[in-house]
Amino acid sequence: MLEKIRKSDDEWRKVLTPEQFEITRTKGTEKSCSGAFWNNRAEGVYRCVCCGLDLFRSDSKFDSKTGWPSFFAPVSAEHIRSEQDYSHDMRRTEVLCARCDAHLGHLFDDGPQPSGLRFCINSLALQFVPLESATPKPDSKKG
């Protein structure tokens, strides 16, 4: 079980940009094709912009043609949670960070196999760590 991170809105505003705060703390949505990661093809890990929890890997990312980063599976089912969302006269499944309750985006059942799911995520809710940054490089002076 993940230890919850709880902060007041004022505390979140100190560590997030106004745009990140709107998306993650007030359940906003960025415009299609406007985010930094919707077309990112680099290998790496996508983390929660609020708490740094690993959420998705690049090998589960696919082009959904929606203009938002889309994934068919999270890093771990324990790292995300979902709630029913009835806003905007629609019935959707909201996706949240399991550790800090950040709004990430929505989940749909029209994704590719093996899961058939599409986690449609706001770029502003994510931070991307390239694979080369996450893997220590050998020291060339040794040996």
DSSP file (Angstrom, degrees, kcal/mol; ACC not computed):
  #  RESIDUE AA STRUCTURE BP1 BP2  ACC     N-H-->O    O-->H-N    N-H-->O    O-->H-N    TCO  KAPPA ALPHA  PHI   PSI    X-CA   Y-CA   Z-CA
    1    1 A M              0   0    0      0, 0.0     2,-0.2     0, 0.0    77,-0.0   0.000 360.0 360.0 360.0 133.7    0.0    0.0    0.0
    2    2 A L        -     0   0    0     76,-0.2     2,-0.5     1,-0.1    77,-0.0  -0.532 360.0-116.9 -78.1 141.4    1.3    3.4   -0.9
    3    3 A E        -     0   0    0     -2,-0.2     2,-0.1     1,-0.1    -1,-0.1  -0.681  36.8-120.3 -77.2 126.8    1.6    6.1    1.7
    4    4 A K        -     0   0    0     -2,-0.5     2,-0.5    96,-0.0    96,-0.2  -0.367  15.8-147.3 -69.7 143.5   -0.7    8.9    0.9
    5    5 A I        -     0   0    0     94,-2.9     2,-0.4    -2,-0.1    -1,-0.0  -0.968  19.2-176.0-109.6 122.8    0.6   12.5    0.3
    6    6 A R        +     0   0    0     -2,-0.5     2,-0.3    95,-0.0    95,-0.1  -0.981   8.7 162.6-124.8 129.6   -1.8   15.1    1.5
    7    7 A K        -     0   0    0     -2,-0.4     2,-0.1    93,-0.2    -2,-0.0  -0.965  36.7-110.1-139.3 155.2   -1.2   18.9    1.0
    8    8 A S     >  -     0   0    0     -2,-0.3     4,-2.3     1,-0.1     5,-0.2  -0.355  38.5-104.6 -75.2 165.3   -3.4   21.9    1.1
    9    9 A D  H  > S+     0   0    0      1,-0.2     4,-2.6     2,-0.2     5,-0.2   0.898 123.9  54.3 -58.0 -40.1   -4.2   23.8   -2.1
   10   10 A D  H  > S+     0   0    0      1,-0.2     4,-1.1     2,-0.2    -1,-0.2   0.899 108.0  49.1 -61.5 -40.3   -1.7   26.5   -0.9
   11   11 A E  H  > S+     0   0    0      1,-0.2     4,-0.7     2,-0.2     3,-0.3   0.904 111.9  48.4 -65.8 -40.7    1.0   23.9   -0.5
   12   12 A W  H >X S+     0   0    0     -4,-2.3     4,-1.4     1,-0.2     3,-1.1   0.899 106.2  57.3 -65.5 -39.5    0.3   22.5   -4.0
   13   13 A R  H 3< S+     0   0    0     -4,-2.6    -1,-0.2     1,-0.3    -2,-0.2   0.795 100.9  58.7 -62.0 -27.2    0.4   25.9   -5.5
   14   14 A K  H 3< S+     0   0    0     -4,-1.1    -1,-0.3    -3,-0.3    -2,-0.2   0.752 115.7  32.6 -73.1 -23.7    3.9   26.4   -4.2
   15   15 A V  H << S+     0   0    0     -3,-1.1     2,-0.3    -4,-0.7    -2,-0.2   0.509 113.5  62.6-112.2  -6.8    5.3   23.4   -6.1
   16   16 A L  S  < S-     0   0    0     -4,-1.4    34,-0.0    -5,-0.1    33,-0.0  -0.865  79.9-115.1-119.0 152.0    3.1   23.4   -9.2
   17   17 A T     >  -     0   0    0     -2,-0.3     4,-2.7     1,-0.1     5,-0.2  -0.398  40.3-104.8 -70.6 162.3    2.8   25.8  -12.1
   18   18 A P  H  > S+     0   0    0      0, 0.0     4,-2.3     0, 0.0     5,-0.1   0.887 123.8  50.1 -56.7 -37.9   -0.7   27.4  -12.4
   19   19 A E  H  > S+     0   0    0      2,-0.2     4,-2.1     1,-0.2     5,-0.2   0.914 110.7  47.8 -67.8 -43.2   -1.5   25.1  -15.3
   20   20 A Q  H  > S+     0   0    0      1,-0.2     4,-2.8     2,-0.2     5,-0.4   0.901 111.6  51.7 -63.1 -40.6   -0.3   22.0  -13.5
   21   21 A F  H  X>S+     0   0    0     -4,-2.7     4,-2.5     1,-0.2     5,-0.9   0.930 108.3  51.1 -61.7 -45.8   -2.4   23.0  -10.5
   22   22 A E  H  X5S+     0   0    0     -4,-2.3     6,-1.9    -5,-0.2     4,-0.8   0.920 116.7  40.0 -59.2 -44.5   -5.5   23.5  -12.7
   23   23 A I  H  X5S+     0   0    0     -4,-2.1     4,-0.6     4,-0.2     5,-0.2   0.969 125.5  32.2 -68.9 -53.7   -5.2   20.0  -14.3
   24   24 A T  H  <5S+     0   0    0     -4,-2.8    79,-2.6    -5,-0.2    -3,-0.2   0.802 129.1  30.7 -81.6 -30.5   -4.1   18.0  -11.3
   25   25 A R  H  <5S+     0   0    0     -4,-2.5    -3,-0.2    -5,-0.4    -1,-0.2   0.704 129.2  32.7-104.8 -22.3   -5.9   19.6   -8.4
   26   26 A T  H  <<S-     0   0    0     -5,-0.9    -2,-0.2    -4,-0.8    -3,-0.1   0.249 107.0-112.2-119.0  12.6   -9.1   21.0  -10.0
   27   27 A K     <  +     0   0    0     -4,-0.6    -4,-0.2    -6,-0.2    -3,-0.2   0.843  57.9 162.9  64.7  39.1   -9.6   18.3  -12.6
   28   28 A G        -     0   0    0     -6,-1.9     2,-0.4    -5,-0.2    -1,-0.1  -0.190  29.3-137.4 -77.3 176.5   -8.9   20.5  -15.6
   29   29 A T        -     0   0    0     95,-0.0     2,-0.1     3,-0.0     3,-0.1  -0.995   9.7-134.4-139.1 131.2   -8.1   19.3  -19.1
   30   30 A E        -     0   0    0     -2,-0.4     3,-0.1     1,-0.1     2,-0.1  -0.457  38.8 -91.1 -78.7 158.7   -5.5   20.6  -21.5
   31   31 A K    >   -     0   0    0      1,-0.1     3,-1.8    -2,-0.1     4,-0.4  -0.384  52.3 -89.7 -68.3 146.0   -6.3   21.2  -25.2
   32   32 A S  T 3  S+     0   0    0      1,-0.3    35,-0.2     2,-0.1    36,-0.2  -0.267 110.2   8.9 -55.2 138.5   -5.7   18.4  -27.6
   33   33 A C  T 3  S+     0   0    0     34,-2.2    -1,-0.3     1,-0.1    35,-0.1   0.614 104.2 100.4  64.9  16.1   -2.3   18.3  -29.2
   34   34 A S    <   +     0   0    0     -3,-1.8    -2,-0.1    33,-0.3    -1,-0.1   0.643  56.3  94.2-102.3 -17.4   -1.1   21.1  -26.8
   35   35 A G  S    S-     0   0    0     32,-0.5     3,-0.4    -4,-0.4     4,-0.3  -0.324  78.2-121.3 -81.3 159.7    0.8   19.1  -24.2
   36   36 A A  S    S+     0   0    0      1,-0.2     3,-0.1     2,-0.1    -1,-0.1   0.717 106.3  39.2 -68.8 -22.8    4.5   18.3  -24.2
   37   37 A F  S >  S+     0   0    0      1,-0.1     3,-1.2     2,-0.1    -1,-0.2   0.457  79.3  97.4-114.0  -1.0    4.2   14.5  -24.3
   38   38 A W  T 3  S+     0   0    0     -3,-0.4    32,-0.2     1,-0.3    29,-0.2   0.832 104.0  26.5 -60.6 -30.0    1.3   13.7  -26.6
   39   39 A N  T 3  S+     0   0    0     -4,-0.3     2,-0.3    -3,-0.1    -1,-0.3   0.175  89.1 134.3-116.7  16.0    3.8   13.0  -29.5
   40   40 A N    <   +     0   0    0     -3,-1.2    -3,-0.1     1,-0.1    -4,-0.0  -0.509  25.4 176.4 -70.4 128.7    6.8   12.1  -27.4
   41   41 A R        +     0   0    0     -2,-0.3    -1,-0.1     2,-0.1    -4,-0.0   0.368  38.8 118.3-112.9   1.2    8.5    8.9  -28.8
   42   42 A A        -     0   0    0      1,-0.1     2,-0.3    88,-0.0    -2,-0.0  -0.307  68.0-111.6 -70.3 153.5   11.5    8.8  -26.4
   43   43 A E        +     0   0    0     16,-0.0    88,-3.1    14,-0.0    89,-0.3  -0.672  67.8  83.9 -84.8 138.7   12.0    5.8  -24.1
   44   44 A G  E    S-A  130   0A   0     -2,-0.3    14,-2.6    86,-0.3     2,-0.4  -0.991  71.7 -60.8 165.0-160.1   11.5    6.4  -20.4
   45   45 A V  E     -AB 129  57A   0     84,-2.4    84,-3.0    -2,-0.3     2,-0.5  -0.951  29.9-142.7-124.0 138.3    9.1    6.6  -17.5
   46   46 A Y  E     -AB 128  56A   0     10,-3.5     9,-2.8    -2,-0.4    10,-1.8  -0.897  26.1-170.9-100.6 124.6    6.2    9.0  -17.0
   47   47 A R  E     -AB 127  54A   0     80,-3.5    80,-2.2    -2,-0.5     2,-0.3  -0.741  33.5 -89.5-114.0 160.4    5.8   10.1  -13.4
   48   48 A C  E  >  -A  126   0A   0      5,-2.3     4,-2.1    -2,-0.3    78,-0.2  -0.531  30.7-143.3 -65.8 128.8    3.2   12.1  -11.5
   49   49 A V  T  4 S+     0   0    0     76,-2.3    -1,-0.2    -2,-0.3    77,-0.1   0.753  97.0  49.4 -68.1 -23.2    4.1   15.8  -11.7
   50   50 A C  T  4 S+     0   0    0     75,-0.4    -1,-0.2     3,-0.1    76,-0.1   0.918 131.6   6.2 -82.4 -46.2    2.8   16.3   -8.1
   51   51 A C  T  4 S-     0   0    0      2,-0.1    -2,-0.2   -46,-0.0    -1,-0.1   0.506  90.9-118.3-122.3  -6.6    4.5   13.5   -6.2
   52   52 A G     <  +     0   0    0     -4,-2.1     2,-0.2     1,-0.2    -3,-0.1   0.556  54.1 157.1  82.4   7.2    6.9   11.8   -8.6
   53   53 A L        -     0   0    0      1,-0.1    -5,-2.3    -6,-0.1    -1,-0.2  -0.478  50.4-110.9 -68.7 133.5    5.3    8.3   -8.5
   54   54 A D  E     +B   47   0A   0     -7,-0.2    -7,-0.2    -2,-0.2    22,-0.2  -0.487  47.9 163.1 -62.8 126.7    6.1    6.2  -11.6
   55   55 A L  E     +     0   0A   0     -9,-2.8    20,-3.5     1,-0.4    21,-0.4   0.775  54.1   8.8-114.4 -49.4    2.8    5.9  -13.5
   56   56 A F  E     -B   46   0A   0    -10,-1.8   -10,-3.5    18,-0.3    -1,-0.4  -0.969  57.8-138.9-139.8 150.3    3.4    4.7  -17.1
   57   57 A R  E >   -B   45   0A   0     16,-0.4     3,-1.9    -2,-0.3   -12,-0.2  -0.801  27.5-119.7-105.2 152.8    6.3    3.4  -19.2
   58   58 A S  G >  S+     0   0    0    -14,-2.6     3,-1.5    -2,-0.3   -13,-0.1   0.778 110.0  67.8 -61.8 -26.3    7.0    4.5  -22.7
   59   59 A D  G 3  S+     0   0    0    -15,-0.3    -1,-0.3     1,-0.3   -14,-0.1   0.586 100.6  49.1 -73.8  -6.2    6.6    0.9  -23.9
   60   60 A S  G <  S+     0   0    0     -3,-1.9    12,-2.4    13,-0.1    13,-0.3   0.322  90.9 104.6-106.7   5.7    2.9    1.1  -23.0
   61   61 A K  E <   +C   71   0B   0     -3,-1.5     2,-0.3    10,-0.2    10,-0.3  -0.626  45.5 172.6 -87.1 143.9    2.4    4.4  -24.9
   62   62 A F  E     -C   70   0B   0      8,-2.4     2,-1.0    -2,-0.3     8,-0.6  -0.970  40.5-100.5-146.4 161.5    0.6    4.4  -28.2
   63   63 A D        +     0   0    0     -2,-0.3   -24,-0.1     1,-0.2     8,-0.0  -0.746  35.5 174.6 -87.0 105.2   -0.7    6.9  -30.7
   64   64 A S        -     0   0    0     -2,-1.0    -1,-0.2     4,-0.4     7,-0.0   0.494  43.1-125.9 -88.1  -4.7   -4.5    7.1  -30.1
   65   65 A K  S    S+     0   0    0      3,-0.1    -2,-0.1     1,-0.1    -1,-0.0   0.738  84.7 108.3  64.2  23.7   -4.9   10.0  -32.6
   66   66 A T  S    S-     0   0    0      2,-0.3    -1,-0.1   -28,-0.1    -3,-0.0   0.647  88.6-116.4-101.9 -19.8   -6.6   12.0  -29.8
   67   67 A G  S    S+     0   0    0      1,-0.4   -34,-2.2   -35,-0.2   -32,-0.5   0.507  84.8  95.0  92.9   5.2   -3.9   14.5  -29.1
   68   68 A W  S    S-     0   0    0    -36,-0.2    -4,-0.4   -30,-0.1    -1,-0.4  -0.934  89.5 -92.2-122.2 150.8   -3.2   13.4  -25.5
   69   69 A P        -     0   0    0      0, 0.0    52,-2.8     0, 0.0     2,-0.4  -0.430  49.7-164.8 -58.3 131.3   -0.6   10.9  -24.3
   70   70 A S  E     -CD  62 120B   0     -8,-0.6    -8,-2.4    50,-0.2     2,-0.3  -0.971  11.8-177.6-128.1 139.6   -2.3    7.5  -24.3
   71   71 A F  E     -CD  61 119B   0     48,-1.5    48,-3.3    -2,-0.4   -10,-0.2  -0.953  24.9-150.2-133.8 148.4   -1.2    4.3  -22.6
   72   72 A F  S    S+     0   0    0    -12,-2.4    45,-0.4    -2,-0.3   -11,-0.1   0.538  84.5  14.7 -96.8  -6.6   -2.6    0.7  -22.5
   73   73 A A  S    S-     0   0    0    -13,-0.3   -16,-0.4   -16,-0.2    -1,-0.3  -0.963  70.8-124.3-162.0 145.5   -1.3   -0.1  -19.0
   74   74 A P        -     0   0    0      0, 0.0   -18,-0.3     0, 0.0     3,-0.2  -0.398  36.3-106.7 -81.5 167.8    0.1    1.6  -15.9
   75   75 A V  S    S-     0   0    0    -20,-3.5     2,-0.3     1,-0.3   -19,-0.1   0.918 105.7  -3.4 -56.2 -44.8    3.5    0.7  -14.3
   76   76 A S    >   -     0   0    0    -21,-0.4     3,-1.7   -22,-0.2     4,-0.4  -0.986  63.6-130.5-149.7 140.1    1.5   -0.9  -11.5
   77   77 A A  G >  S+     0   0    0     -2,-0.3     3,-0.8     1,-0.3    -1,-0.1   0.786 110.2  62.5 -60.9 -25.8   -2.3   -1.1  -10.9
   78   78 A E  G 3  S+     0   0    0      1,-0.2    -1,-0.3    -4,-0.1   -76,-0.2   0.653  93.1  64.1 -73.0 -14.8   -1.4    0.0   -7.3
   79   79 A H  G <  S+     0   0    0     -3,-1.7    19,-2.2   -24,-0.1    20,-0.4   0.592 104.8  43.9 -88.6 -10.6   -0.1    3.4   -8.6
   80   80 A I  E <   -E   97   0B   0     -3,-0.8     2,-0.3    -4,-0.4    17,-0.2  -0.905  61.1-170.1-127.6 159.7   -3.4    4.6  -10.1
   81   81 A R  E     -E   96   0B   0     15,-2.4    15,-3.0    -2,-0.3     2,-0.3  -0.936  11.5-145.4-138.9 166.3   -6.9    4.7   -8.9
   82   82 A S  E     -E   95   0B   0     -2,-0.3     2,-0.3    13,-0.2    13,-0.2  -0.941  11.7-175.6-135.3 156.2  -10.2    5.5  -10.6
   83   83 A E  E     -E   94   0B   0     11,-1.6    11,-3.1    -2,-0.3     2,-0.3  -0.970  37.7 -98.0-142.1 153.8  -13.5    7.1   -9.9
   84   84 A Q  E     -E   93   0B   0     -2,-0.3     2,-0.5     9,-0.2     9,-0.2  -0.576  36.4-158.7 -73.0 138.1  -16.7    7.6  -11.9
   85   85 A D  E     +E   92   0B   0      7,-3.2     7,-3.0    -2,-0.3    -1,-0.0  -0.980  20.3 173.1-124.2 118.3  -16.8   11.1  -13.4
   86   86 A Y    >   +     0   0    0     -2,-0.5     3,-0.6     5,-0.2     4,-0.2   0.136  37.7 127.9-110.0  18.0  -20.2   12.5  -14.4
   87   87 A S  G >   +     0   0    0      1,-0.2     3,-1.4     2,-0.2    -2,-0.1  -0.284  64.0  26.1 -72.8 161.4  -19.1   16.0  -15.3
   88   88 A H  G 3  S-     0   0    0      1,-0.3    -1,-0.2     3,-0.0     3,-0.1   0.789 129.4 -70.9  57.8  32.3  -19.9   17.7  -18.7
   89   89 A D  G <  S+     0   0    0     -3,-0.6     2,-0.3     1,-0.2    -1,-0.3   0.822 109.9 111.4  55.8  34.2  -23.0   15.5  -19.1
   90   90 A M    <   -     0   0    0     -3,-1.4     2,-0.6    -4,-0.2    -1,-0.2  -0.905  66.3-132.0-130.9 160.4  -20.9   12.4  -19.7
   91   91 A R        +     0   0    0     -2,-0.3     2,-0.3    -3,-0.1    -5,-0.2  -0.959  44.7 150.6-113.6 112.8  -20.1    9.2  -17.8
   92   92 A R  E     -E   85   0B   0     -7,-3.0    -7,-3.2    -2,-0.6     2,-0.6  -0.844  47.4-112.9-134.4 170.0  -16.4    8.6  -17.8
   93   93 A T  E     -EF  84 107B   0     14,-0.7    14,-2.7    -2,-0.3     2,-0.2  -0.940  31.2-146.4-108.0 115.6  -13.8    6.9  -15.6
   94   94 A E  E     -EF  83 106B   0    -11,-3.1   -11,-1.6    -2,-0.6     2,-0.5  -0.585   6.5-144.7 -80.6 141.5  -11.4    9.4  -14.0
   95   95 A V  E     +EF  82 105B   0     10,-2.6     9,-2.9    -2,-0.2    10,-1.4  -0.929  23.0 177.4-109.0 129.4   -7.8    8.3  -13.5
   96   96 A L  E     -EF  81 103B   0    -15,-3.0   -15,-2.4    -2,-0.5     2,-0.3  -0.912  37.5 -99.9-129.0 155.3   -6.0    9.6  -10.4
   97   97 A C  E  >  -E   80   0B   0      5,-2.1     4,-1.8    -2,-0.3   -17,-0.2  -0.598  29.1-143.6 -69.4 130.8   -2.5    9.1   -8.8
   98   98 A A  T  4 S+     0   0    0    -19,-2.2   -18,-0.2    -2,-0.3    -1,-0.1   0.738  94.7  47.5 -71.3 -22.1   -3.0    6.6   -6.0
   99   99 A R  T  4 S+     0   0    0    -20,-0.4   -94,-2.9   -95,-0.1    -1,-0.2   0.885 130.6  11.9 -88.2 -40.6   -0.4    8.4   -3.8
  100  100 A C  T  4 S-     0   0    0    -96,-0.2   -93,-0.2     2,-0.1    -2,-0.2   0.401  92.6-121.0-121.9   2.6   -1.5   12.1   -4.0
  101  101 A D     <  +     0   0    0     -4,-1.8     2,-0.2     1,-0.2    -3,-0.1   0.713  49.6 167.4  64.7  22.8   -4.9   11.9   -5.7
  102  102 A A        -     0   0    0      1,-0.1    -5,-2.1    -5,-0.1     2,-0.4  -0.473  41.6-116.7 -65.8 135.7   -3.8   14.1   -8.6
  103  103 A H  E     +F   96   0B   0    -79,-2.6    -7,-0.2    -7,-0.2   -75,-0.1  -0.637  40.3 170.7 -70.6 126.6   -6.2   14.1  -11.5
  104  104 A L  E     -     0   0B   0     -9,-2.9    18,-3.0    -2,-0.4     2,-0.3   0.774  47.4 -86.6-106.8 -40.9   -4.4   12.6  -14.5
  105  105 A G  E     -FG  95 121B   0    -10,-1.4   -10,-2.6    16,-0.2    -1,-0.3  -0.924  54.5 -54.1 164.8-141.7   -7.0   12.1  -17.1
  106  106 A H  E     -FG  94 120B   0     14,-2.4    14,-3.0    -2,-0.3     2,-0.4  -0.926  31.8-131.4-137.5 159.6   -9.6    9.4  -18.1
  107  107 A L  E     -FG  93 119B   0    -14,-2.7   -14,-0.7    -2,-0.3     2,-0.3  -0.925  24.0-179.3-114.5 133.0   -9.8    5.7  -18.9
  108  108 A F  E     - G   0 118B   0     10,-2.2    10,-2.7    -2,-0.4     3,-0.3  -0.897  31.7-131.7-129.3 159.2  -11.6    4.3  -21.9
  109  109 A D  S    S+     0   0    0     -2,-0.3     8,-0.1     8,-0.2    10,-0.0  -0.062  86.2  88.0-102.0  33.4  -12.1    0.8  -23.2
  110  110 A D        +     0   0    0      8,-0.1     7,-0.2     2,-0.0    -1,-0.2  -0.002  61.5 117.0-118.4  28.4  -11.1    1.5  -26.8
  111  111 A G        -     0   0    0      5,-1.8     7,-0.2    -3,-0.3   -39,-0.1  -0.282  67.3 -87.4 -90.2 177.7   -7.3    0.9  -26.5
  112  112 A P    >>  -     0   0    0      0, 0.0     4,-2.8     0, 0.0     3,-0.6  -0.257  59.2 -60.0 -78.6 168.2   -5.1   -1.7  -28.2
  113  113 A Q  T 34 S+     0   0    0      1,-0.3   -41,-0.1     2,-0.2     0, 0.0  -0.521 105.1  50.9 -73.5 151.2   -4.3   -5.2  -26.9
  114  114 A P  T 34 S+     0   0    0      0, 0.0    -1,-0.3     0, 0.0   -41,-0.0  -0.957 135.1  13.5 -88.5 -12.4   -3.2   -6.7  -24.7
  115  115 A S  T <4 S-     0   0    0     -3,-0.6    -2,-0.2     2,-0.2     3,-0.1   0.787  79.7-140.5 -95.7 -28.1   -5.4   -4.7  -22.3
  116  116 A G     <  +     0   0    0     -4,-2.8    -5,-1.8     1,-0.3     2,-0.3   0.571  63.8 123.2  75.2   8.3   -8.0   -3.1  -24.6
  117  117 A L        -     0   0    0     -5,-0.5     2,-0.4   -45,-0.4    -1,-0.3  -0.702  50.0-157.6-105.2 154.5   -7.7    0.0  -22.4
  118  118 A R  E     - G   0 108B   0    -10,-2.7   -10,-2.2    -2,-0.3     2,-1.0  -0.917   2.2-163.4-131.4 106.5   -6.7    3.6  -23.2
  119  119 A F  E     -DG  71 107B   0    -48,-3.3   -48,-1.5    -2,-0.4     2,-0.8  -0.809  13.3-161.2 -85.2 105.0   -5.5    5.7  -20.3
  120  120 A C  E     -DG  70 106B   0    -14,-3.0   -14,-2.4    -2,-1.0     2,-0.4  -0.820  18.1-175.6 -95.6 107.3   -5.9    9.2  -21.8
  121  121 A I  E     - G   0 105B   0    -52,-2.8     2,-0.3    -2,-0.8   -16,-0.2  -0.832  27.8-119.2-118.5 140.1   -3.6   11.4  -19.7
  122  122 A N    >   -     0   0    0    -18,-3.0     3,-1.4    -2,-0.4     4,-0.2  -0.590  17.5-140.1 -72.9 131.3   -2.9   15.1  -19.6
  123  123 A S  G >  S+     0   0    0     -2,-0.3     3,-2.1     1,-0.3    -1,-0.1   0.873 102.4  62.4 -57.7 -37.5    0.8   16.0  -20.3
  124  124 A L  G 3  S+     0   0    0      1,-0.3    -1,-0.3  -105,-0.1  -100,-0.1   0.661  97.4  57.9 -66.3 -14.6    0.7   18.6  -17.6
  125  125 A A  G <  S+     0   0    0     -3,-1.4   -76,-2.3   -21,-0.2   -75,-0.4   0.471 104.6  68.0 -88.5  -3.2    0.0   15.9  -15.0
  126  126 A L  E <   -A   48   0A   0     -3,-2.1     2,-0.4   -78,-0.2   -78,-0.2  -0.810  57.4-160.5-120.2 154.3    3.2   14.1  -16.0
  127  127 A Q  E     -A   47   0A   0    -80,-2.2   -80,-3.5    -2,-0.3     2,-0.5  -0.988  23.9-140.5-123.5 141.2    6.9   14.5  -15.8
  128  128 A F  E     -A   46   0A   0     -2,-0.4   -82,-0.2   -82,-0.2    -2,-0.0  -0.876  12.2-167.1-108.2 130.4    9.0   12.4  -18.2
  129  129 A V  E     -A   45   0A   0    -84,-3.0   -84,-2.4    -2,-0.5     5,-0.1  -0.947  24.1-132.7-114.6 109.4   12.3   10.8  -17.2
  130  130 A P  E >>  -A   44   0A   0      0, 0.0     4,-1.5     0, 0.0     3,-1.0  -0.227  20.0-115.6 -60.0 150.3   14.2    9.6  -20.3
  131  131 A L  H 3> S+     0   0    0    -88,-3.1     4,-1.4     1,-0.3     3,-0.3   0.878 115.3  55.6 -54.6 -43.0   15.6    6.0  -20.1
  132  132 A E  H 34 S+     0   0    0    -89,-0.3    -1,-0.3     1,-0.2     5,-0.1   0.794 107.4  50.4 -65.4 -26.5   19.2    7.2  -20.2
  133  133 A S  H <4 S+     0   0    0     -3,-1.0    -1,-0.2     1,-0.2    -2,-0.2   0.801 110.8  48.8 -77.0 -29.6   18.6    9.5  -17.2
  134  134 A A  H  < S+     0   0    0     -4,-1.5    -2,-0.2    -3,-0.3    -1,-0.2   0.685 103.8  67.5 -84.1 -18.5   17.1    6.6  -15.2
  135  135 A T  S  < S-     0   0    0     -4,-1.4    -1,-0.1    -5,-0.2     2,-0.1  -0.905  85.5-126.2-107.4 121.0   19.9    4.2  -16.0
  136  136 A P        -     0   0    0      0, 0.0    -3,-0.1     0, 0.0    -2,-0.1  -0.391  24.3-132.2 -63.4 138.3   23.3    4.9  -14.5
  137  137 A K        -     0   0    0      1,-0.1     3,-0.0    -2,-0.1     2,-0.0  -0.707  25.9-103.2 -91.1 143.4   26.1    4.9  -17.1
  138  138 A P        -     0   0    0      0, 0.0     2,-0.7     0, 0.0    -1,-0.1  -0.337  36.7-108.4 -64.3 145.9   29.3    3.0  -16.5
  139  139 A D    >   -     0   0    0      1,-0.2     3,-1.3     2,-0.0     0, 0.0  -0.659  25.0-157.2 -77.1 114.2   32.3    5.1  -15.4
  140  140 A S  T 3  S+     0   0    0     -2,-0.7    -1,-0.2     1,-0.3     0, 0.0   0.641  87.2  64.6 -70.1 -13.7   34.6    5.1  -18.5
  141  141 A K  T 3  S+     0   0    0      2,-0.1    -1,-0.3    -3,-0.0     2,-0.2   0.641  88.0  87.0 -83.8 -14.1   37.7    5.9  -16.3
  142  142 A K    <         0   0    0     -3,-1.3     0, 0.0     1,-0.2     0, 0.0  -0.489 360.0 360.0 -82.2 153.9   37.4    2.6  -14.4
  143  143 A G              0   0    0     -2,-0.2    -1,-0.2     0, 0.0    -2,-0.1   0.431 360.0 360.0  99.0 360.0   39.0   -0.6  -15.5
